[in-house]
Amino acid sequence: MVNKVILIGNVGKDPEVKYIKEDVPVARFSLATSESYKKRDGEKVTNTEWHNIVVWRGLAKVVEKYVKKGSKLFIEGKLTYRQYEKDGQTKYFTEIVCRDLTMLDSKTSSTQTSDQPIQENKVQEPPADLDTEGFEDVDDLPF
């Protein structure tokens, strides 16, 4: 069985990074992907989809340091679904847990020494015993 998502898009807002279990960072942000096509009458149509991205541990530290609103990213991860109770109502949430991230911006950070994009290839899964309480307050809208 395979659960794999590949996205190339732009970050919708600066990532939100929290530290849990003392030194376990988790970053959350929205990513916009767009698809364009022309109708039969020649009119160009662009559809934009918003994706909720979650990044753990070392990769979350990279996100915290380098990723900003508007950054262009290549994301590989897996699709996950969560639900939680808020004010007596069940909320459903879909997100991509990022396993691999490549920054595609042409600009380089002052700390970089080359024009190569920053790339992390480490799987960043949440710890099995992690209590994710406190993440229920995620907005229903990704932007």
C-alpha positions as CSV (number, residue, x, y, z in Angstrom):
1,M,0.0,0.0,0.0
2,V,1.1,3.5,-0.8
3,N,0.1,6.8,0.8
4,K,2.3,9.5,-1.0
5,V,1.6,13.1,-1.8
6,I,3.8,15.3,-4.0
7,L,3.2,19.0,-4.2
8,I,4.9,22.1,-5.6
9,G,3.5,25.3,-4.5
10,N,3.8,28.6,-2.5
11,V,3.5,29.1,1.2
12,G,0.3,31.0,2.1
13,K,1.5,32.5,5.4
14,D,4.6,32.3,7.7
15,P,4.8,28.9,9.3
16,E,3.7,28.5,12.9
17,V,6.3,26.5,14.9
18,K,5.6,25.1,18.3
19,Y,7.8,23.0,20.6
20,I,6.3,20.1,22.4
21,K,7.7,17.4,24.7
22,E,10.5,19.9,25.6
23,D,12.5,19.9,22.3
24,V,10.2,18.4,19.6
25,P,9.4,21.1,17.1
26,V,6.4,20.9,14.8
27,A,5.7,23.4,12.0
28,R,2.4,24.1,10.4
29,F,1.6,26.2,7.3
30,S,-0.6,26.3,4.2
31,L,0.6,25.6,0.7
32,A,-1.2,26.8,-2.4
33,T,-1.0,24.8,-5.6
34,S,-2.5,26.1,-8.9
35,E,-3.6,24.6,-12.1
36,S,-4.3,26.6,-15.3
37,Y,-6.1,25.7,-18.5
38,K,-7.9,27.4,-21.3
39,K,-11.6,27.0,-22.0
40,R,-12.8,26.3,-25.6
41,D,-13.4,30.1,-26.0
42,G,-9.8,30.8,-25.1
43,E,-10.4,32.2,-21.6
44,K,-7.7,31.2,-19.2
45,V,-8.9,29.6,-15.9
46,T,-6.7,29.1,-12.8
47,N,-7.8,26.9,-10.0
48,T,-6.0,27.2,-6.6
49,E,-6.1,24.5,-4.0
50,W,-4.9,25.0,-0.4
51,H,-3.1,22.2,1.6
52,N,-2.4,22.1,5.3
53,I,1.2,21.0,5.8
54,V,2.7,19.6,9.0
55,V,6.5,19.2,9.5
56,W,8.2,17.5,12.5
57,R,11.6,17.7,14.3
58,G,14.7,18.6,12.3
59,L,12.8,19.4,9.2
60,A,10.6,21.7,11.3
61,K,13.7,23.6,12.4
62,V,14.6,24.1,8.7
63,V,11.1,25.4,8.0
64,E,11.3,27.8,11.0
65,K,14.6,29.2,9.8
66,Y,14.1,29.5,6.1
67,V,10.5,29.2,5.0
68,K,8.4,32.4,4.8
69,K,5.1,33.5,3.2
70,G,5.5,33.2,-0.6
71,S,8.3,30.6,-0.5
72,K,8.1,28.1,-3.3
73,L,8.5,24.5,-2.0
74,F,8.6,20.9,-3.3
75,I,6.9,18.8,-0.7
76,E,6.7,15.0,-0.4
77,G,4.6,13.4,2.4
78,K,1.6,11.4,3.3
79,L,-2.1,12.3,3.5
80,T,-3.6,12.2,7.0
81,Y,-7.0,12.8,8.4
82,R,-7.8,14.0,12.0
83,Q,-10.9,14.8,13.9
84,Y,-11.4,16.5,17.2
85,E,-14.2,17.9,19.4
86,K,-14.7,21.6,19.8
87,D,-17.7,23.2,21.4
88,G,-19.6,20.0,21.2
89,Q,-19.0,19.6,17.5
90,T,-16.7,17.2,15.7
91,K,-14.3,18.9,13.4
92,Y,-12.5,17.1,10.6
93,F,-9.1,18.1,9.3
94,T,-7.0,16.9,6.3
95,E,-3.3,17.5,6.3
96,I,-0.1,16.4,4.6
97,V,2.7,15.2,7.0
98,C,5.9,16.3,5.2
99,R,8.7,13.7,4.9
100,D,10.8,15.6,2.4
101,L,11.1,19.3,1.6
102,T,13.1,21.2,-1.1
103,M,13.1,24.9,-1.3
104,L,12.7,26.1,-4.9
105,D,13.2,29.8,-4.5
106,S,16.0,31.3,-6.7
107,K,17.1,33.6,-3.9
108,T,19.5,32.2,-1.4
109,S,19.8,32.9,2.3
110,S,22.9,34.8,3.5
111,T,23.8,31.6,5.5
112,Q,23.9,29.5,2.3
113,T,27.2,29.2,0.4
114,S,25.8,28.1,-3.0
115,D,22.8,28.5,-5.3
116,Q,21.6,24.9,-4.6
117,P,18.2,24.6,-2.9
118,I,18.1,23.6,0.7
119,Q,17.0,20.0,0.9
120,E,16.3,17.7,3.8
121,N,15.7,14.0,3.1
122,K,14.9,12.8,6.6
123,V,11.6,11.2,7.5
124,Q,10.1,13.4,10.3
125,E,7.4,11.4,11.9
126,P,5.7,12.4,15.2
127,P,6.8,10.3,18.2
128,A,4.4,7.4,18.8
129,D,3.8,8.4,22.5
130,L,3.2,12.1,21.6
131,D,0.2,13.8,23.1
132,T,-1.0,16.2,20.4
133,E,-3.4,18.0,22.7
134,G,-3.4,21.7,22.0
135,F,-3.5,21.3,18.3
136,E,-7.2,21.0,18.2
137,D,-7.5,24.8,17.8
138,V,-6.5,24.6,14.1
139,D,-8.7,26.9,11.9
140,D,-11.0,25.2,9.5
141,L,-9.6,27.4,6.7
142,P,-6.0,26.9,5.7
143,F,-5.4,30.6,5.0
